[in-house]
């Protein structure tokens, strides 16, 4: 019986490269453990804020392998406000619905035409500086 098991499951021997990868990830985890947690700002449906929210949510939550689908869905619904929250209000908060909710949001806010129009209008509405100076440039904020 043991011989049959050995044929089906060959023994795995640890290699130095696996150990070095594990020690590297352990040292990274230790070096990051003293940092304060990164706060994910809420998203209220303002198109100007979508790209920043999408990038942060993807990096911190969506691509985090340690989080369950339910946890991801919970984080998503907890960070959405007003119009953005209304967009997925009818989707039950269960693990199976995270991908559906995320696709619904991206379909709504990933409008390339709207984002391009928003960026162009921001550029075109910049005020001309009366003179070239650092103080005038800072005053345009």
PyMOL commands that set and color helices and strands:
alter all, ss='L'
color gray80, all
select helices_A, chain A and resi 2-8+16-32+47-62+69-79+82-87+95-109+112-124+134-139
alter helices_A, ss='H'
color red, helices_A
deselect
rebuild
show_as cartoon
